[in-house]
Amino acid sequence: MQIPLTPEDISEGVDLDFREVEEHWNVYQLEDGSLLKVKLVLIGVKRLKKYNPDGTPIYLINSQNIVRVVKIPPELKAKPREPSLKPQ
């Protein structure tokens, strides 16, 4: 069930400080043989003055996804390009 939110709901929310307890990488094997690692990093949290039907408060988060390709099959790699800036 989706709770409708207004701009006022967001502006009246309370910004919360936080500390990292654990951050884990999710690892995905793609069908082409590549291996991806993905991690969500929390940047900000806001608790709204609205509640889910079960009574829990609604939180909005601002986050960044960090993506690393840790294994690429050799046949998928392109030839490296020459650098556009050369040392003088």
C-alpha angles and dihedrals in degrees: 000000000000119000112214113238128200128202086252091057089056097044091049092051122110119247110226130205116225142181129215112255098169136349118189133190118233110216122209129189109209123211090246090061097257119135119217129192116201129184130181111219117198114228102170143357132204126186112210127213088240129092140211117242089262090058098254116135120251116244126197118204134198110208144164126220115223113202126189126180103213101173128029122176109243092239090062096054120099123218110271114255124235112259113262092219116056124198114256 
